[in-house]
Amino acid sequence: MNNLTKLDYELLKEKYGNLDDVIDKVNKGYPVQYLIGNVDFYGFTINVNENVLIPRFETEGLVEKTLDFIKKLKLENSSVLEIGTGSGCISIALKGKINSLNITAFDISENALEVAKSNAKLNDLDIDFVCMDVFEYNSKEKYDVIVSNPPYISPGDKVSNNTKFEPYNAIYVEGDPLKYYEQIFKIGSTNLNNKFLIALEIDEEQGNNLKKLASIYFKDANIVVFKDLAGKTRYMFIYSE
């Protein structure tokens, strides 16, 4: 039962019966979540496979704080754009908790979107999923909220060994580590209404650099960062009241 909790072991035994090959895979670092096929994320069941990033506990923190800001800013009836939705977990948790949100979520990966659509259906939620490259975004649609957990790890940075089985492009960013954030800011500067919220998961090392970059695009907005439960700077919120 190396690297397995008792619950994981029971779930895998129920699904596979003979666990010899399964435990061998786990011992080689293969994510248990892919073998089980789903995870609990903020109280919602999210199916996962190798086409999507496994939802992290830290991202539940992003959802929780985003919900707080939506309520604080009275944006419960707003239109939301999620950039890089992956499994759809963030949009599903937001919509599941505030059903009056009108959410559009996009991703460059058709395979990821298949998973996201199945997850929305599984949780009986109506979310509009679109296949799009963030760097080719050209919609004129206006939104009140943008939320994103974009790739922000530079190749060569130390990460958990399990990530080698997850989609590379969902984790790593080639070149400028802030390029996804800057593109999000460009989209926000043209596609957000006057009263708005941008909610981001960020690299703990990039808080100050991101604040400077954000202040270029949103001179009069409030820009705040928060730490996660491990004490790492993990979330940035940009908003105008």
Backbone hydrogen bonds, N-H to C=O, Kabsch-Sander energy under -0.5 kcal/mol:
donor,donor_aa,acceptor,acceptor_aa,energy
4,L,1,M,-1.8
9,Y,5,T,-2.6
10,E,6,K,-2.3
11,L,7,L,-2.6
12,L,8,D,-2.8
13,K,9,Y,-2.5
14,E,10,E,-2.1
15,K,11,L,-1.7
16,Y,12,L,-3.3
17,G,12,L,-0.6
17,G,13,K,-1.6
18,N,16,Y,-1.6
23,I,19,L,-3.1
24,D,20,D,-1.7
25,K,21,D,-2.1
26,V,22,V,-2.4
27,N,23,I,-2.6
28,K,24,D,-0.9
28,K,25,K,-0.7
29,G,26,V,-1.9
30,Y,25,K,-2.4
34,Y,31,P,-0.5
35,L,31,P,-1.3
36,I,32,V,-2.7
37,G,33,Q,-2.8
39,V,46,I,-2.3
41,F,39,V,-0.6
41,F,44,F,-3.1
44,F,41,F,-1.9
46,I,39,V,-2.9
46,I,44,F,-0.5
47,N,45,T,-0.5
48,V,37,G,-1.9
52,V,49,N,-2.1
60,E,56,R,-0.9
60,E,57,F,-0.7
61,G,57,F,-1.1
62,L,58,E,-1.2
63,V,59,T,-2.1
64,E,60,E,-2.6
65,K,61,G,-2.4
66,T,62,L,-2.4
67,L,63,V,-2.7
68,D,64,E,-1.8
69,F,65,K,-2.3
70,I,66,T,-2.7
71,K,67,L,-2.0
72,K,68,D,-2.6
73,L,69,F,-2.8
74,K,71,K,-0.9
75,L,70,I,-3.2
78,S,75,L,-1.8
80,V,102,N,-2.8
81,L,145,V,-2.7
82,E,80,V,-0.5
82,E,104,T,-2.8
83,I,81,L,-0.5
83,I,147,V,-2.1
84,G,82,E,-0.6
84,G,106,F,-1.9
85,T,106,F,-1.8
88,G,85,T,-2.5
92,I,88,G,-2.7
93,A,89,C,-2.3
94,L,90,I,-2.4
95,K,91,S,-2.8
96,G,92,I,-2.6
97,K,93,A,-1.5
98,I,94,L,-2.6
101,L,98,I,-1.7
102,N,78,S,-2.5
103,I,101,L,-0.7
104,T,80,V,-2.8
105,A,128,D,-3.0
106,F,82,E,-2.5
107,D,130,V,-1.7
110,E,108,I,-0.6
113,L,109,S,-2.1
114,E,110,E,-1.8
115,V,111,N,-1.4
116,A,112,A,-2.6
117,K,113,L,-3.0
118,S,114,E,-2.0
119,N,115,V,-2.1
120,A,116,A,-2.3
121,K,117,K,-2.2
122,L,118,S,-2.5
123,N,119,N,-1.9
124,D,121,K,-1.4
125,L,120,A,-2.8
127,I,125,L,-0.8
128,D,103,I,-2.4
129,F,127,I,-0.7
130,V,105,A,-2.3
132,M,107,D,-2.0
132,M,130,V,-0.7
134,V,132,M,-0.5
136,E,133,D,-2.3
137,Y,134,V,-1.1
143,Y,191,N,-2.8
144,D,79,S,-2.4
145,V,79,S,-2.0
146,I,197,L,-2.5
147,V,81,L,-2.4
148,S,199,A,-2.2
149,N,83,I,-0.6
152,Y,171,I,-1.1
153,I,171,I,-2.2
157,D,154,S,-2.4
163,T,160,S,-1.5
164,K,161,N,-1.5
165,F,162,N,-1.9
166,E,163,T,-1.6
170,A,167,P,-1.5
171,I,167,P,-0.5
171,I,168,Y,-1.6
172,Y,168,Y,-2.8
173,V,153,I,-2.4
179,K,176,D,-1.8
182,E,178,L,-2.6
183,Q,179,K,-1.9
184,I,180,Y,-2.3
185,F,181,Y,-2.6
186,K,182,E,-2.3
187,I,183,Q,-2.4
188,G,184,I,-2.8
189,S,185,F,-2.5
190,T,186,K,-0.8
190,T,187,I,-0.9
191,N,187,I,-2.7
192,L,188,G,-1.3
193,N,143,Y,-2.7
196,F,194,N,-0.7
196,F,240,S,-0.9
197,L,144,D,-2.0
198,I,238,I,-2.8
199,A,146,I,-2.9
200,L,236,M,-2.6
201,E,148,S,-1.8
202,I,234,R,-3.0
206,Q,203,D,-2.0
210,L,206,Q,-2.8
211,K,207,G,-2.1
212,K,208,N,-2.0
213,L,209,N,-2.2
214,A,210,L,-3.1
215,S,211,K,-2.1
216,I,212,K,-0.9
216,I,213,L,-0.7
217,Y,213,L,-1.1
218,F,214,A,-2.6
221,A,218,F,-1.1
222,N,239,Y,-3.0
224,V,237,F,-2.7
226,F,235,Y,-2.3
228,D,232,K,-2.7
231,G,228,D,-2.0
234,R,226,F,-2.5
235,Y,226,F,-2.0
236,M,200,L,-2.4
237,F,224,V,-2.9
238,I,198,I,-2.3
239,Y,222,N,-2.4
240,S,196,F,-2.1
